[in-house]
């Protein structure tokens, strides 16, 4: 199962972001088994002048590969995560939320 992680990244270090992602994948594997593959949507080495929409566009490309999208804590407070959530709802991708809820259209 390919999992896309949507998580707030503003004001977090790369290490904090990666640590949260590792925790999420570990949790998902304990819940759903070892057949979990993380889609690497954390973008390192972005163009110096990249704007938020550039990052969102790259994320949506990665999202197209997902069987499941996981929305980390506070996702609904951030524009990019909210748009990613709208995309997965619109295209019928299973959604998992940090509070344990699971939704499919």
FENBELZI-V133823 format. One record per residue. N is the residue number from 1. RES is the residue in one letter. PHI is phi in radians with two decimals (none if undefined). OMEGA is omega in radians with two decimals (* if undefined). BURIAL is + if it has 9 or more other C-alpha atoms within 8 Angstrom, else -. Layout:
BEGIN
N:RES:PHI:OMEGA:BURIAL + N:RES:PHI:OMEGA:BURIAL
END
This chain:
BEGIN
1:X:none:3.13:- + 2:X:-1.56:-3.07:+ + 3:X:-2.02:3.02:+ + 4:X:-1.74:3.11:+ + 5:X:-1.83:3.05:+ + 6:X:-1.79:-3.09:+ + 7:X:-2.50:3.03:+ + 8:X:-1.10:-3.13:+ + 9:X:-2.17:-3.13:- + 10:X:-1.06:3.08:- + 11:X:1.07:3.06:- + 12:X:-2.06:3.07:- + 13:X:-1.36:3.06:- + 14:X:-0.99:-3.13:- + 15:X:-1.10:3.12:- + 16:X:-1.13:3.13:- + 17:X:-1.11:-3.12:+ + 18:X:-1.12:3.12:- + 19:X:-1.10:3.11:- + 20:X:-1.11:3.13:- + 21:X:-1.11:3.11:+ + 22:X:-1.08:3.11:- + 23:X:-1.11:-3.14:- + 24:X:-1.08:-3.13:- + 25:X:-1.08:3.11:+ + 26:X:-1.05:3.12:- + 27:X:-1.09:-3.13:- + 28:X:-1.11:3.11:+ + 29:X:-1.13:3.12:+ + 30:X:-1.21:-3.12:- + 31:X:-1.49:-2.97:- + 32:X:-2.06:-3.13:- + 33:X:1.73:-3.04:- + 34:X:-1.32:-3.10:- + 35:X:-1.40:3.13:- + 36:X:-2.01:3.09:+ + 37:X:-2.10:3.13:- + 38:X:-1.36:2.99:+ + 39:X:-1.45:-3.07:+ + 40:X:-1.31:-3.12:- + 41:X:-1.82:3.06:+ + 42:X:-1.42:-3.00:- + 43:X:-1.66:3.05:- + 44:X:-1.86:3.10:- + 45:X:1.27:3.11:- + 46:X:-1.21:3.07:- + 47:X:-0.95:-3.10:- + 48:X:-0.95:-3.07:- + 49:X:-1.74:-3.12:- + 50:X:-1.09:3.14:- + 51:X:-1.76:-3.11:- + 52:X:-0.90:3.14:- + 53:X:-1.16:3.07:- + 54:X:-1.09:3.12:- + 55:X:-1.07:3.13:+ + 56:X:-1.10:3.11:+ + 57:X:-1.06:3.11:- + 58:X:-1.13:3.12:+ + 59:X:-1.12:-3.13:+ + 60:X:-1.14:3.04:+ + 61:X:-1.01:3.14:- + 62:X:-1.15:-3.14:+ + 63:X:-1.04:-3.13:+ + 64:X:-1.12:-3.13:- + 65:X:-1.56:-2.94:- + 66:X:-1.39:2.91:+ + 67:X:-1.58:-3.07:+ + 68:X:-2.47:3.02:+ + 69:X:-2.06:3.12:+ + 70:X:-1.87:-3.12:+ + 71:X:-1.87:-3.07:+ + 72:X:-1.31:-3.12:+ + 73:X:-0.83:3.09:+ + 74:X:1.19:-3.13:- + 75:X:-0.94:-3.05:+ + 76:X:-1.28:3.12:- + 77:X:-1.70:-3.04:- + 78:X:-2.20:-3.08:+ + 79:X:-0.97:-3.08:- + 80:X:-1.05:3.14:- + 81:X:-1.11:3.13:+ + 82:X:-1.11:3.12:+ + 83:X:-1.20:3.08:- + 84:X:-1.05:3.12:+ + 85:X:-1.11:3.09:+ + 86:X:-1.07:3.13:- + 87:X:-1.08:-3.10:- + 88:X:-1.19:3.06:+ + 89:X:-1.11:-3.09:+ + 90:X:-1.14:-3.08:- + 91:X:-1.85:2.99:- + 92:X:1.22:3.10:- + 93:X:-1.54:3.11:+ + 94:X:-1.01:-3.13:+ + 95:X:-2.04:3.03:+ + 96:X:-2.07:-3.10:+ + 97:X:-2.12:-3.09:+ + 98:X:-1.03:3.14:+ + 99:X:-1.56:3.09:- + 100:X:1.63:3.12:- + 101:X:-1.24:3.13:- + 102:X:-2.31:-3.11:- + 103:X:-2.45:2.96:- + 104:X:-2.44:-3.07:- + 105:X:0.25:*:-
END
